[in-house]
Amino acid sequence: LSKSTKSEITYVGAGVLSRFGVVGRLTELEFKFIWRNKRPRSVLLITILFLFYGLLVFPMEEYSGNYLMYVLFSIIITGMFMLNYGQYLLGWEGTHFDHILTRKVSFEDYYLSKFMLFAIVSGGAMLLSIPYAYFGWKILFVLFSVFLYNLGLGSHMVMFFGSLNPKKIDLSQGKVFNWQGVGAAQFLLIIPVMGLPLGLFGIGVLFGSVDLGVAIIGISGIIGLIGTKLWISLLAKWLIAQRYKISNDFRNQ
């Protein structure tokens, strides 16, 4: 499969996302895959439950004005699905990865469909979090800035680390504390996805402004979004170079 391969995919039925061409149809298939298999479905359901996670911090008097906690919980609320699902990006498809290699779909479209999936779910989480503004408009400012970071930078880091040393996932297992498929790459992923926004926030604090820290997080996300095509292209080139090794590793697991 190469960049010049024409993007085609056989798909029966037309959903809302089909208007976005191959990428939209691939994303629809991804949603169907999630809903039809126990373990990825449990990841989505856990994400919905974590939307209420902010109730542990935002309305509490002892955390009032604690922007560090606001940022940390915003990462979890708007990025939980991306982190939990994306860390096994290729592992979900370990049993049929050879089929992916034979499809007439470019790896750019493959990764763009993952990005669209993250954007839809994280965007939905952001919209459902708007009522947290009841506890203060600045909380909504933090949530939106972190959402931009998760989408603009976090998503690409998740896709890269989720493609490193992937392991097959048993789709029938839906236990919450299931360690199958977990490796060093999954633990390393926590550092940039959760540590980097906290570090960016710290830069603003050093200049004496928590609002600046939150703004830096959001601006970095916007910059990341502007470079989406570049990041996706780099990811696709990397996967092209590693595809046979990854396929062989899956067959030997």
N, C-alpha and C positions, 0 to 999 in steps of 0.2 A: 504493500500500500504506500503510495507516495502523495506528495502535495498536489501533483497534477491529476490524480485520480478524480474522476467526476463523482460528485457526491450524490449517491442514489440510495434509496432505501425502500423496500417493499413494505407497504403499510396499508392495512385494511381499516377503513373508517376514517372519519375526519373530525377531530376535536377542535377546541378553541385555539390551541397552539399550532395547528397545522398551517395557519396563515403565515407562520414564520419559516416555512420551508422545511428543509431537512432537519435543521437544528430543533425546530418546534416539534416535529414528529418524533424525533429521538427523545425529547424531553417528556412527551406524552407517554412514550413507552417506558420511560424511567419511572414515572408516577405509577403506571400499572404494575411494573415490577415490584415497587415498594409495597403496594397495597395487597398484592397476591402472595407475598412471601412473609413468613412470620417474623423473622428477625429484623429486616429493614422496616417492616410495618411498626414494630415495637419502638424503633428509633424515632419514627415520626410521632408516635403517640406520646413518647417521653418528652419530645420537644414541645408539644402542646401543653403538657403538665408544667413544664418549666416556665411557661409564660406567666405563671402566678408566683414565680420565685421572687419577684420584686416586692411582694407583700411582706417578705421577711426583713426588708431594709427600708424601702421608700417611706412607709407610713410611721416608722419607729422614731420616736423622739431622740433616742441616743445616737441615731445615725444621721440626724438632720444636718445637712450641710457637709457631710462626709463624702466629698466627690470621688475619693479613691474607691470607696465602696460602690458608689453609683456607677463608676466606669466598669469595675469588676463584674457587677451583676448585670450590667447592660451587655457585656461581652457574652455572658451566659444566655441571656434572654434572646438576643438577636442572632447569636451564632451557634447555639447548641446543636441544631440539626446539621449545619455545615461541618462542625467539628466531629460529631458522632458518626455521621454518614460518610463524610468525605475522607476520613482517615482510613477507610477500607475501600477506597475508590475503585481499584481494580480487583480487589479481593471478592467483591460481590459477584463479579463475572468470571471468577477463576475457573469454573467448570466449563465455560463456553468461550474462553478467551480466543481460542483458535478460530472460532466462527467470526469473532469481531475482526480478526486479521483478514478474513476473506471477503468481508462486506465491502461494497463500493461506497464507503463513507470515509472522508478524510479525517485524520486525527484532529484537525482543527475543529471540524464540526462535532466530533466526539466530545472534546473538552468544552466547546461552547455550549453543548447541551447540558453538561454538568453545571456549568456556570449559570445557565438559565434556571436550572432546578434550584440551585442555591439562592438565586435572586428572588424567585417566586416564594419559596418557603420563608426565607429571612425577611423579605418584604412583607409577607403576611404577618409574621411575628411582630414586625415594627408597627404595622397598622393596628394590630390587636393590643399593642402596648400603649397606644395613645391615651387611654383613660388614666394612665399613671400621671398625666399632667395635673390631675386633681390634687396630687400631693406637691405640686410645684412645677412651673413651666420649665425651670432649669433642668429638671429630671428628664423632661422630654428632649431638651437640647442635648443632654448627654446621650440618651438612647439613640437619637438620630445620628449624632456624630460617630458613635461606635458602630452603628449599622453601616454607615458609609465606609468605615475602615474594614469591617468584616467583609463587605462585598468587594471593595476595591483592592484590598491587599490580602486579607485573610483567606479569601476564597482561592486565590492562586497558590498561596503557600500550602493550603490544605490539599489541593489537587496534586501539587508536586510531592509532598511527603506521603500522600496516600498512594502514590505510584511507585514508591521506593520499597523494594523487597516485599511485594504483596503476598499474602497468604490466602488460600481458599477459605471461603466462609460457608458454613453450613446454614443454608437459608431457612431450614425448618426449625432451628433453635431460636427461641425468642426470649431467653432469660435476660434480665436487665444486667446482671453482673456476669456476663459471658466474656471470657478472656480469649476466645478463639480468634486468631488473626492479629492479635496484638504483638507488636515487635518494637524494636528500638526506634523505628521511624515514628511510631505513634506517640511515644513518650517525648521525642524531640520536637514533635509538632506543637506541644503545649507552650514551648518557649517563645516562638515568634507570634503565635496566634493570641496568646494571653499576655505574654511578657512585653512585647513591643508596644501595644497601645498604652500600657501602664508606664513604660519608659517615655513615650511621647508626651503623656500627661505630665510626667515629672519635669520635662523641659519647661513647660509653662509655669509650673510651680516654682522652679528655680528663678524665673523672671518675676515672681511675686503675683501670679495671676492664675487661678484655677480655671477661669473662663478661657484664657489663652491656651491652657493645656488641653481642654476639651476641644477647642477650635483646631488645634494642631492635629488632633486625632482625625477630625472630620476632613480637614484639608488633605491629609495624607491619603485618605480613602478616595477623595475626588481625583487626586493625581493618579492613583492606582487604577481607577475606572477609565481615565483617559488613555492609559497604556494597556487596556485589556487585550486588544488585538496582538500587541507585541508579546505579552506574557503568554497568551494562548499559542502563538506561533512557536515560542521557545519550548513550551511544554510538548507540543506536537513533534517538534524536531527531536526532543529528548526521547519520546516514546518510540519514534521511528527507529532510533538507534538501538533501543533496548528491547524492542518487541520480541525478538526471537529468544533472547535470554529469559524474559519474563514468561513467555509461552512454555519454554522448556522447564522452568522452575515449577509452573503450575502442574505440568504433566507428572512431575516427580514427587508431588506432594500427596 
